[in-house]
Amino acid sequence: MLYFCEEPEVLLIHIRNAREGEAELLSEVGLRAWRKAMAAIGESDAMIDAARGAFANFVESAWLTITVVEVGSQVAGWAAREGLDETISDFWIDPAFTGQGLGSALLERIESDIAEQGFERVTLQTHSGNSEAIGFFRKHGYAIHWLSVAYNPKLDRDVPSVGLSKPLGAEDGGIYSPL
């Protein structure tokens, strides 16, 4: 008998800095991911228009703070550290690419960048109804540290949010080991 075993598809993941002139492409990726994330709290046409404008303005002005993940040569997502500090201000994976390890690879790179700059902790926030994102970050070692409701001028409404953080450094919880 002859058995044929097809090799699993290997994704060629590339992580790089954003490039000037990619604002429209990155904005659309971010908007698609945002729409999926906002489904839990509802969205209106006015919110979509406001989000589209916010993404375009942010990506155009802050492209130097953005790290992009690609599959092959196709942009699949991006993350930003707007203040170039320990806070991830944006983290967006195109819904067509979720569940393929791209978010994990991008998060690992961002955490590495933050650690290399001497920060001891990574922080971020998301709306409290974004269970997919909360689950993703908790799976990667993040814990929820606060819950708040604050007015979001970009969305022109109050949004309940959770703050998550993760200590960087020793995987063993800080216990010294000479080996």
GUVOVEX-677470 format. One line per 4 residues: number of its first residue (from 1); their letters; for each residue x, y, z of C-alpha. Coordinates in steps of 0.2 Angstrom, whole numbers. Layout:
NUM	a	X Y Z ~ ...
end
This chain:
1	mlyf	0 0 0 ~ 5 18 -3 ~ 1 31 9 ~ 2 49 5
5	ceep	5 62 18 ~ 3 80 13 ~ 15 91 23 ~ 6 105 33
9	evll	7 122 25 ~ 21 132 33 ~ 18 150 35 ~ 32 162 30
13	ihir	29 175 44 ~ 39 191 42 ~ 39 205 56 ~ 46 222 51
17	nare	44 240 54 ~ 30 250 45 ~ 35 259 30 ~ 30 277 25
21	geae	16 276 13 ~ 7 261 20 ~ -6 272 29 ~ -21 266 19
25	llse	-16 248 19 ~ -13 248 38 ~ -29 258 41 ~ -40 245 32
29	vglr	-32 230 41 ~ -35 240 58 ~ -53 244 53 ~ -57 226 49
33	awrk	-50 220 65 ~ -58 234 75 ~ -76 230 67 ~ -74 212 73
37	amaa	-69 218 91 ~ -83 231 92 ~ -96 218 87 ~ -99 214 106
41	iges	-104 232 110 ~ -112 237 94 ~ -107 249 81 ~ -115 262 71
45	dami	-111 270 54 ~ -105 286 63 ~ -94 275 74 ~ -87 266 58
49	daar	-84 283 50 ~ -75 290 66 ~ -64 274 67 ~ -59 275 49
53	gafa	-54 293 51 ~ -45 289 68 ~ -35 275 60 ~ -30 285 45
57	nfve	-24 299 55 ~ -15 288 68 ~ -6 277 55 ~ -1 292 44
61	sawl	6 302 59 ~ 13 287 70 ~ 19 275 57 ~ 37 275 65
65	titv	29 267 80 ~ 21 253 71 ~ 27 235 69 ~ 19 225 55
69	vevg	17 206 53 ~ 16 198 36 ~ 12 181 29 ~ 22 180 13
73	sqva	21 198 6 ~ 3 201 13 ~ 1 212 28 ~ -9 202 41
77	gwaa	-9 214 56 ~ 1 227 66 ~ 4 233 83 ~ 10 251 89
81	regl	18 258 104 ~ 12 276 102 ~ 23 283 116 ~ 38 271 113
85	deti	36 265 131 ~ 29 249 139 ~ 12 252 133 ~ 5 243 117
89	sdfw	-7 256 111 ~ -14 246 96 ~ -14 228 92 ~ -24 222 76
93	idpa	-24 206 67 ~ -34 205 51 ~ -49 193 55 ~ -44 183 39
97	ftgq	-28 179 48 ~ -33 175 66 ~ -29 158 73 ~ -13 156 63
101	glgs	0 161 76 ~ 3 178 69 ~ -3 188 84 ~ 8 177 95
105	alle	23 181 84 ~ 19 199 84 ~ 16 200 102 ~ 33 191 106
109	ries	42 204 95 ~ 34 219 103 ~ 37 212 121 ~ 55 209 116
113	diae	57 227 109 ~ 50 233 126 ~ 61 222 136 ~ 77 228 126
117	qgfe	72 246 130 ~ 74 241 149 ~ 55 241 153 ~ 50 228 166
121	rvtl	32 227 162 ~ 20 227 146 ~ 3 236 148 ~ -12 238 136
125	qths	-30 240 137 ~ -46 235 127 ~ -64 236 129 ~ -71 224 142
129	gnse	-83 216 129 ~ -68 211 118 ~ -67 193 125 ~ -57 186 111
133	aigf	-43 199 114 ~ -44 197 133 ~ -42 178 131 ~ -28 180 119
137	frkh	-18 191 130 ~ -22 181 146 ~ -16 165 136 ~ 1 175 134
141	gyai	3 178 153 ~ -7 195 155 ~ -18 198 170 ~ -32 211 171
145	hwls	-28 224 183 ~ -42 237 182 ~ -59 240 175 ~ -65 257 171
149	vayn	-78 266 160 ~ -72 282 151 ~ -77 293 138 ~ -69 289 121
153	pkld	-68 304 110 ~ -64 294 95 ~ -80 285 97 ~ -90 299 105
157	rdvp	-97 287 119 ~ -92 279 136 ~ -83 263 134 ~ -80 250 148
161	svgl	-61 245 147 ~ -50 233 155 ~ -31 236 158 ~ -20 221 157
165	skpl	-1 219 160 ~ 12 207 161 ~ 29 207 169 ~ 44 204 158
169	gaed	60 195 162 ~ 62 178 171 ~ 50 165 166 ~ 51 157 183
173	ggiy	43 171 192 ~ 59 179 198 ~ 66 164 207 ~ 85 164 206
177	spl	93 149 198 ~ 111 147 193 ~ 107 135 178
end
